[in-house]
Amino acid sequence: MIPEGEAIDGSSQKQTPSLFQRPDRDSIALVDTNRGLEKPMRIRVILHLIAIALLFAIMRPVTSTAAEVTGTASYRERITLPADAVFEATLEDISRLDAPAVVISRTEIPGPGQPPIAFALAYDPAKIDQRFTYGVRTRITAAGQLLFTSDTVHPVLTRGAPAAIAITMRKVAEPAAEAAEKPATDVPAGATQGTSGDAQPASTPQPQILSGMFVYLADAARLTECHTDRSYPVAMEGDFRRLERAYLQSRRAPGQPLMVTFEGNLVERPRMEGEGTETTAVVERFINVWPGELCERNRADATLTNTYWRIVKFGDELVPAANRQREPHMILRDDGMRFNATVGCNQMIGGYEVRGDELKFKAAASTMMACLPPLDKLEQRLAEVLSKTRHWHIAGQFLELSDAEGKHLALFQSVYMR
């Protein structure tokens, strides 16, 4: 008989307890202790893993998805850009009236080729405030000379404005080198001519509406044009004397910058001092001086419809505000294509038609109150202006109405209602 705990071959072997064998007390104590330590250890491991995951999440750099304003820029003239031309587009915050525009994004394209020029302006959406106003400006330069620029800053991103735009730039000034190379036979019929040093006569481009901050001091006049922020001397010719008188009557101190609007050109003229030429502003027709206005608000165009237009002038005569009466104004509503207008007495209401830059007012109904002078005469002028209007033009926050021949009829200024 084999003794308990001894193998068949005589070697000693520890017997494995049977499932039905009762374990001893030491084994029970060991098993119970291990089971008690197993659960807390698992919890500690899980907590360490969570802490590590959180640490990696905190250390990971926070990135925001970049967005873009896209668009195309073109111009109407059939002109080949010089090889050294540079196209520039900027996205700007133009919300502040009392401070310069803040550039959010800028892009430059050397040698952009022929229009349309496609561009993209990257920006951080986190930096865009939906309460603010943003706009895009474009321009083309060559050898330090401004060739083309956008008439206005086109609103984008907020207040219902799009993120994709198409901009038509205007020709600003002809480089002296190009003007010198043009033969006299290239001058359009009826255009005035001027000379640029030893260069051949160069044609004067068609007048355009210019707005900017004007300063006249010590017989020197300068204009800082709103759309480009470029400063130009102003030639003392054409309708300059009317501009000068209006400025001197409106300024509060010598050398005070005031916003002015006039129809004119930027042309090359010989420098007042030194050799060569410089771009000079020429006033063809003075429109108005605007005390209290700044360029920032006028870089973006007001809209023709759904804007409160304060009546400023009929022809060249200022329209005074009625004493204790409604302010002279006009509103064109796009809902139903209806308008209402008044000089402070009766209310005129009627329809209108607009197509491109063409505008025609239909017959209007009016209340029948008796108007005291001078409102009676002003009301007649308003009726005449409405009946003769055939074209409209907006520059910044100013609206000008003209007849079929382009004769100036009335001037308005947009007013933001609070």
NORNORJO-V136092 format. One line per field, one symbol per residue. phi: phi as a letter, one per 40 degrees, with the letter a starting at -180 (. if undefined). psi: psi as a letter, one per 30 degrees, with the letter a starting at -180 (. if undefined). A space follows every 50 residues. Layout:
BEGIN
phi=???
psi=???
END
This chain:
BEGIN
phi=.cccgbcccgccacccccdccccccccccccccccccccdcccccccccc ccccccccccccbbccbbcbabbaacccbccccccbcbbbbbcbcccbac cbccaabbbcfcgcccccaabcacdcccbcccbbabbbabbafgbccbac cacccagbfgccbbbbbbcbccacddcccccccccccccgccbabbgccc dbccccdbcbbacbbbaffbbbbccccbgcbbcbccagcccccccccccc cbadgccbcbbacaabbcbdccbgcgbacbcbccacbabbdgcbcdcccb cccccfbcbccbabgbccbccccfbcccaabbcccgfbbbaabhbcbbba babbagccabccdbcacbccbccccccccccccccccccbbbabbgbbbb bbcccgccbabbbcbccb
psi=kklkgklegflkkkkkklffkklleeeeeeeeeeeefeeeeeeeeeeeee eeeeeeeefkkkkkkklkkllkkllfkikkklfgkkkkkkkkjgekfgll kkkekkkkjkifallkjklkjkljffgkkfflkklkkllklkhgkkeklk elkkklelhgllfklkkjllkekkkeeeeffklfffkkkfklllkibgll kkkklkllkkklkkkjkhgkklkjkeffgkkklkkiabgeeeeeeeeeff lflkgkkkklklkaljlklkkekalallkkkkjejkelkikflleefgfk klkelhkjjkkekjbgkkjlkkjglkkklkkjkfjfhllkllggclkkka llkkjbgkkkklkklklhkkklkgeeeeeeeeeeeeffkfllkkjcgkkk klafggkkelklkkkkk.
END
